[in-house]
Amino acid sequence: MNSPSRRKIQKAYSDIYAKHSIKDQLRIRELQPEDYDKGYYELMNQLADAPTLSREEFEIQLKAIKEETPIHKIIVFEDEVSGNLMASGTIFLERKFIRANALAGHIEDIVVNCHYRQSGYGKLLITVLKDVAFEAGAYKIILDCKESNMPFYEKCGFSQSGAEMKLYDEKIKRETTKKEGK
């Protein structure tokens, strides 16, 4: 499989973000170090318990994500008037040996700030993430969600396929819980 050049893909992403940024005072872009101060962890805590890293730890993690995984995009919606982060979601691509060495997209960590819910931003976020994955050459996109969220994702074009299974490393789970002060 011939993959497009990094520059061509980045231009395509920029076009996708610009195309969908027309709603209200909405700016769609990738997560940046400055988002640490714009409430990124407060937004993530609306999704799940997210222990707050120091700014340095946040920047190290963000840099590792961008450098070590070529197609791993954390997309944020920013209210250009208030500067608040409105929503965030992640898309990353997995290289496969099947399907002629195709790419499979994975959507993770979808959250819309509680002050912006029921305004269409969730559906718009999923649309942007789907566009990014398909532009990069993904043949499919998968995501896991709570059963109660399935109707939303069905409205976004997804259909149920299989069941999710999990296994946690208990040592890491205990260490994470301890760091969170629980």
C-alpha positions in Angstrom: 0.0 0.0 0.0 1.4 3.4 -1.0 0.8 5.9 1.8 0.5 9.6 1.0 3.3 11.9 2.0 3.2 13.4 5.5 3.0 16.9 4.0 0.0 15.9 1.8 -1.8 14.3 4.7 -1.2 17.3 7.0 -2.6 19.6 4.3 -5.7 17.3 4.0 -6.2 17.5 7.8 -5.9 21.3 7.7 -8.6 21.4 5.0 -10.9 19.1 7.0 -10.5 21.2 10.2 -11.2 24.4 8.2 -14.2 22.9 6.4 -15.9 22.0 9.7 -14.9 25.1 11.6 -17.7 27.2 10.2 -20.1 26.6 13.0 -20.4 29.6 15.4 -17.0 30.7 16.7 -15.6 27.2 16.5 -12.0 26.4 15.9 -11.0 22.8 15.2 -7.4 21.9 15.6 -5.0 19.4 17.1 -4.2 19.4 20.8 -1.4 21.9 21.7 0.8 22.4 24.8 -1.2 25.6 25.6 -4.3 23.5 26.1 -3.0 22.5 29.4 -3.9 26.0 30.6 -7.2 26.0 28.8 -8.8 23.3 30.9 -7.9 20.1 29.0 -7.8 18.0 32.2 -11.1 19.5 33.4 -12.6 18.5 30.1 -11.2 15.0 30.3 -12.5 14.5 33.8 -16.0 14.9 32.3 -15.2 11.7 30.5 -13.3 9.7 33.1 -11.1 10.2 36.1 -8.0 11.8 34.6 -5.2 12.5 37.0 -3.7 15.9 36.3 -0.2 15.8 35.1 2.2 18.6 35.6 2.6 20.9 32.6 6.0 19.3 31.9 4.6 15.8 32.0 1.7 16.9 29.8 4.1 18.3 27.2 6.3 15.2 27.3 3.3 12.9 26.7 1.9 15.1 23.9 5.3 15.2 22.2 5.7 11.4 22.5 2.2 10.9 21.0 3.0 13.1 18.0 6.4 11.7 17.3 6.0 8.1 18.1 2.7 7.4 16.4 2.6 8.9 12.9 -1.2 9.1 12.8 -2.5 9.7 16.3 -4.5 12.9 16.4 -6.1 14.4 19.4 -8.6 16.9 18.1 -10.1 19.7 20.2 -12.9 22.2 19.5 -12.1 25.6 20.9 -14.6 28.4 21.5 -12.7 31.3 19.9 -14.7 33.9 21.9 -14.1 32.5 25.4 -11.0 30.4 24.7 -12.8 27.4 26.4 -12.2 23.9 25.1 -15.6 22.6 24.0 -14.8 19.0 23.0 -12.1 16.5 22.4 -11.7 13.2 20.6 -8.8 11.0 19.5 -8.3 9.1 16.2 -5.3 6.8 15.7 -4.6 4.4 12.9 -3.3 0.8 13.2 -1.3 -0.7 10.3 -2.7 -4.2 9.4 -1.3 -7.1 7.5 -4.8 -8.1 6.4 -6.8 -6.2 3.7 -3.8 -5.5 1.6 -1.8 -3.9 4.5 -4.7 -1.5 5.1 -5.2 0.9 8.0 -7.9 0.6 10.7 -9.0 3.7 12.5 -9.7 3.7 16.3 -11.8 6.5 17.9 -11.2 7.0 21.6 -11.9 9.5 24.4 -14.9 11.4 23.0 -16.1 14.2 25.3 -18.1 17.3 24.9 -17.9 19.9 27.7 -21.1 19.8 29.7 -21.8 23.5 28.8 -21.8 22.7 25.1 -23.8 19.5 25.0 -26.9 19.0 22.9 -25.7 21.5 20.3 -24.4 19.1 17.6 -20.7 19.3 18.6 -20.5 15.6 19.4 -21.7 14.6 16.0 -19.5 17.2 14.4 -16.5 15.8 16.3 -17.2 12.3 15.1 -17.5 13.6 11.5 -14.1 15.3 11.7 -12.5 12.2 13.2 -14.0 10.0 10.5 -12.9 12.4 7.8 -9.3 12.4 9.1 -9.2 8.6 9.3 -10.6 8.0 5.8 -8.4 10.7 4.3 -5.4 8.9 5.7 -6.6 5.7 4.0 -8.4 3.8 6.8 -10.7 1.0 5.4 -12.7 0.9 8.7 -13.1 2.8 11.9 -14.0 1.1 15.2 -14.8 2.4 18.6 -16.0 1.1 22.0 -18.8 2.8 23.9 -21.3 2.3 26.6 -24.5 0.7 25.6 -26.3 3.9 26.5 -24.3 5.8 23.9 -25.0 3.4 21.0 -27.9 5.3 19.6 -25.7 8.4 19.3 -23.0 6.5 17.4 -25.6 4.8 15.2 -26.8 8.3 14.2 -23.1 9.0 13.2 -23.1 6.0 10.9 -21.7 3.3 13.1 -23.3 -0.1 13.6 -22.8 -2.7 16.3 -20.2 -5.4 15.6 -19.1 -7.8 18.2 -18.5 -7.2 21.9 -15.8 -5.4 23.8 -13.5 -7.3 26.2 -11.1 -5.8 28.7 -8.2 -6.9 30.9 -6.5 -4.5 33.3 -3.0 -4.9 34.7 -3.9 -4.8 38.4 -0.5 -3.4 39.3 -0.8 -0.4 37.0 -4.5 0.0 38.0 -3.5 0.2 41.7 -0.6 2.7 40.9 -2.9 4.9 38.9 -5.5 4.9 41.6 -2.9 5.7 44.2 -1.7 8.7 42.1 -5.3 9.9 41.8 -5.6 9.9 45.6 -8.3 7.3 45.7 
